[in-house]
Amino acid sequence: MILPILSLVVPCYNEEDVLKNTIERLLEVLNELEQKEKISSKSFLFLVDDGSKDKTFQIICDLHSQYPQKVKAISFIKNFGNQKAILAGLLELKKFDFDCCITIDADLQQDENKIEEFIEKYNEGHELVYGVKNERNDDSFLKKICAIGFYKLMNVLGAKTCPNHSEYRLVSKRLVNILNEYGEHNIFLRGIFQEMGNNPAIVYYDVKKRMAGVSKFSLFDLFSLAVQGITSFSTVPLRLVTFTGILISFFAFLLGMSAVFEKIFNLSVPGWATIVAAVSFIGGIQILSIGIIGEYLGQIFTEVKSRPRYIIDKELN
């Protein structure tokens, strides 16, 4: 049996507090899997420094010097965001020999002990394996509600995603090569892999507490990711704008008929409050509609410019 070469892709942004422990722990995991003859001894870590402002890349350089065959990396000239860092980690793997890769966060809140289960699923023939959270007990009430709403909204609007799955996943080399065919700038990886997924498997895990530092993914980031996913994969919001316009026009027609009826029969004229409420409601809908259209125009504007999705500053091969 030919053992698969596994690459662990780790996006990093200002992770100096945890990164040394993370790399050493992931190297232990690789070593354990190699000893169990689950993966090839050629397996390695591939870290992407997303323009960190602390000592993150220096730590990576030090560990690369210590483990030159096991620790490889690239660094960006500036911060391009988590999605671009993961994308770069996947696409830049073409420089190396590998059979499958697993993306995992640098804080190791995604349980690294489950990597063996990912490999087992891969050996069973699954080219795509999702890591799915069992619970969200460590999240605040607001973040938990927003996350639940995020997955439901994405699926309702047509941007299909796997609930409670973030970016902890195994992807085969073939799917990485297919990913290279996607040329859009504002890329939404969860939606793209959902499109590719041919009989995906699921590995459930418990979210661990961070060893140190704080999460770099805020509620605003979650909102931005949702907007990006929706505008990348669905035109439903634009159709809702059209439908809302038709609906408001219908109610405006009824209101006009009501005014004519009141004029003919000399009925009392409605108060100013009703008028103000109607005007405010319609004005709010108009502004919301312009905002939705603006998001799509912004996506088009970004794509048409065709600027690089990321720029690599340094490489450690």
N, C-alpha and C positions, 0 to 999 in steps of 0.2 A: 504493500500500500504506500502510495506517494503522499507524504505529509504536506499539508498546505502551508505556504509561507504567509504568515499573518503580519499585517501592519496595524499598529494602534495609532490612530490619528488624534492628536490632542491640540485643540485650539487654546491659546493662552493670551490673556490680557491682564497685565499687572498682577501676576500670581506669585510674586517672590516669597510670600509667606508660606505657601504650600508646595511650590513646584518641586523642590528637591526631594521631599518625601514622596510626592506623587510619582516622579520618574523612577525612584528607587523601588517603590511598591509595584509599579507596572513591570519593571524589569524582573522582579521576583515572580510575578504572575507568568510572564513569558517563560522564565526558567522552569517553573513548575509544570507548565504545559509541555515544554520540550522533554522534560524527564518522563512525563506520562506518555510520551510519543503521540501527542494530540496535534502538535504543530511542528514545522521544520525549525531547525536550529538557526536558519537564516532569517527568522522573524525579527522584527525591529519596531522601535517607536519612531513616529514622525511627528514632530512638534511644529506648530505654526504660531510664531510670535506676532500677534496682531497689533504691532506698533506700540508695545508696552513702554511706559515712561519710567518704570522702576528697573530693578536688576534682573528681570525675568530672562532676558536673552543671555546675560552673563552667566546665569546659573545653567542655562542650556549649553552654553559653550564649554563650561567646566565639565559637565557630565559627558558631553560629546568627546572631550579629550580623554576622559576616563574610560568610556565605552564607545569607541569610534564606530564599531560595526553594529551597535545596537541602538544608538541615539543619533538620529538625523533630524535636520530642522531647516526651516526657512524663517526669515523675518521680513515684515512689511516696512515700507518707509513711513507709514502712518497707520492709524487705526481705520480699518475698512469695515469692521463689524463682524459679528460672530458667524453669520451665514457665509460671508466671503472667505473667512478664515477656514471654515470647514470645507468649502468648495475648493480652495487652493490646496488644502491638505489632500483631498481626493485626486484632483487633476495632476498635481505635481508628482504623484506616485508613479507616473509613467516612466520616470527616470530610473526606477528600481524594479527589481524582480519581486512580484508578490502575487498571491492567488485571491486573497480577500483582505478586507480591512474593517476595522471597527472604530467608529468615532466615539470619543468619550471626553467628558469635561475635565479640566485640569484640577478641579477641586475634589474629584472622586466622590461626589455625592451620589453619582450613578455607580452602583455596587460593582467594583471590578472583579469580585469573586464569581460573577455570573458570566464572565468571558468564556469560561469553559463550556457553558451551556450554549452560547452562541456558536462555538466551534462544532459542537455536537449537531446542532441544527443544520449547519453548513454541510457537514459530512453526510447528513441525511438527504441532501440535495436541494436545500433552500438557499437561493442566491441573495435573498433579502430577509433579514431577521430584525424585528423591532424590539427594542427594550422598552417595556411599558411599566409605569409606576403602579405599585399596589395601592398605596394611599398617598395623600398629600397632607399628612398631619403636621409637618413642619411649616407649611405655608400659613400666612395670615388669612383671616376670614375673607378679607377683600381680594387677596391674590387667588385664593381658592375659587371664589365665585367667578372672578374674571377668567380664570383658566377654564372652568367648566363652560362658561358662556363662549369663550374663544373656540373651543372644539365644536360646540353645537352650531354656532354661527357659521363657521367655516364649512361644515358639512351641508347645512341648509342652503348656503349660497353657491354650492357646487365645487368648492375647493376642498376635496375630500382629504381627510387626515385620519390617522389612527389616534383615538382618544388616549390622553395621558402618555403619549409618546413625544419625547423632545428630540434630541439629536443623538441618542444612544442607539446605534444600529450597526449591524453587519451588512456589508455590501460586497458582492463578488467583483472580481476584476472585469468581467463582462459588462456588468451594470455601470461600473466606473467609466468604461470606454463609451457606453451609450450616453452617460451624463455629459461627456465631452462634446456630444452633438448639440447640446442645448446652448444656444449662444446668447440668451437674454442677459441683460445686466442685472436687473432686480430679480434675483433668483430665489425661489421659495423651495428649498430642498425637500421638505416634508411632502409637499404636493407632487413634486416631480417623481420622487421615489414611489409614491402611492400609484402614480401612473405606470411606472415600470413594474411594479410588484406582481410577479407571477407566482402565486401560491406562497406569500410571505409567511414566516413563522413568527411567534411571539415568545419572548422571554420576560417573565415578570420579576421585578426587583423592588426592594425597599430602599427609599431615599435615605442616605446617611447624612449626618450633620457635617458641616464644614470643619476641617481641622483648624483653620484660622482664616482671617480675612472676612470679606463680605461678598455677597453675590453681586455680579456685574450686570445681571439681567433684571431690570426694573419693570414696573407696570407699564411705563411708557414704551419700553422696548417690546413688551408683549403686544401692546396696541399697534405699534408700528409694524410688527411682524404680521399681525392679523390683516392690517390694511394691505400690506405687500402681497400676502397670500391671496386675498380676495381679488385684488385688481390684476393679479397675474393669472388667475385661473377661472374667473367668473365675470360675466357681463350682467349678472342678475341685478346688481345695484342700478345700472343704467336703465334696465327695463322697469325697475321699481320707480325711477324718476318719471318715466313716461306714463306709467300707470297712475302715479300720484297726480300728475298733471291732468290726466283725463278725469280722475275722480273729483279734483277740485273744480274743474270746469263744470262738471255735472252739478255739484252743489251750488256753484255760482249761478247756474241757470235756474235752479230751484229758488234761490234767494231773489233773483230778478223777477221771477214769476210771482213770488210772494209780495214783492214791492208793488207790482202792477195790480195785484188783487187788492192790496190795502188801499191803493190810490183810488180804484174804482168804487170801492164800498166805503170810502172815508173812514177807514179804521185807524187806530192810533199808530203812530210811527214808532218803531223799536228804539230803545234808548241807545245812547252813545257807547255804553259798555259793550253791547253786542257788536257794534261796528268795529270798535277798537280791537276786540277779541278776534274777530274774523280777519281784519287786516293784519294783525300781528301773527296769526296762525299761518296765513298765506305767505307773509313775508318770511317767516321762519322756514317754511317748506322750500321757498325759492332759494334762500341762502344755503340750506342743506343740499339742495339739488345741484347748485353751482359748485359746492364743495366736493360732492361726489364726482361730478364731471371733471373738476380740477385735478383730482387724484389720478384719474385715468390719463388726462393730458400730461400730467407730470411724469407718469410712467412712459408715455410715448416720447416725451422730451428727452428723458434719460437714455432710452434705448436708441433713439435716432442719433445721438451724439457718438455712440459706440466707443466711449472711452474705456480704458482697461478696467476690468473688474477688480483687480488688485495689482500692486507693483511690488515685486520682491526686491529687498535691499541686500540681504546676505543669505547664503546657503551653506549648510553643513552636511555634506554628503558622506 
